[in-house]
Amino acid sequence: MKKIVIGTFLSTSLLLSACSIGASNDDKLSDTLAKVYEEEQGYRDAQQKLAELEKKEQSTFNEAMKLTQEQKDEVLLKVEELKASLSERLTLLKEENESINNAQESLSSFEEIIKDEKEENIKTSLTDLKASLESRYDAHEVVSDEYEKLTDLQISLYDLLADEKTQQTQLQEQVDKVNKQNDVVQSAINAFNEATKKLNETKSSVYDSLDEEK
């Protein structure tokens, strides 16, 4: 049977720690970015736990696949473990989304910072930074949506695994669907990671520009 991948997780973190520059508007920017970083702590915590759950769930699924029809009780126990793990992953995904949403709300002060900036080149850089932040959160929303679709397919797979009437061809078809959706999730994660990388580069560029204006 083709290998099934239980899930996948985001690997690139946002590098936005506080950085005091001096002038009042610069301090507001540092405070805002520090607030964003703080609000994303829940996202980072959830990612670590998700990775651990996915690894264990993958192992449990592999064990279930090795069991025979005569070991039906053991199969059902494995399926219950799989479903419990998946439910926990969805709870973590919800916590992750709440963390990201809170961080996104922290961007509200950006408009005032941009408005108060006198230098046009800095104003442009700040606008670009805000756009990069928003693009990253848009990319995360895609990841979340596709991940939920993946878990829906996985639940169906686990149900098939528990049903003694399931044919091997049915199981294989569902595995193929799970693997295909996992590829979609991975592509979305790659896009998110690229958005994070671009954001961190933009952030560094903004601070360089602010330092030059001193």
PyMOL commands that set and color helices and strands:
alter all, ss='L'
color gray80, all
select helices_A, chain A and resi 24-39+41-66+69-116+120-162+168-212
alter helices_A, ss='H'
color red, helices_A
deselect
rebuild
show_as cartoon
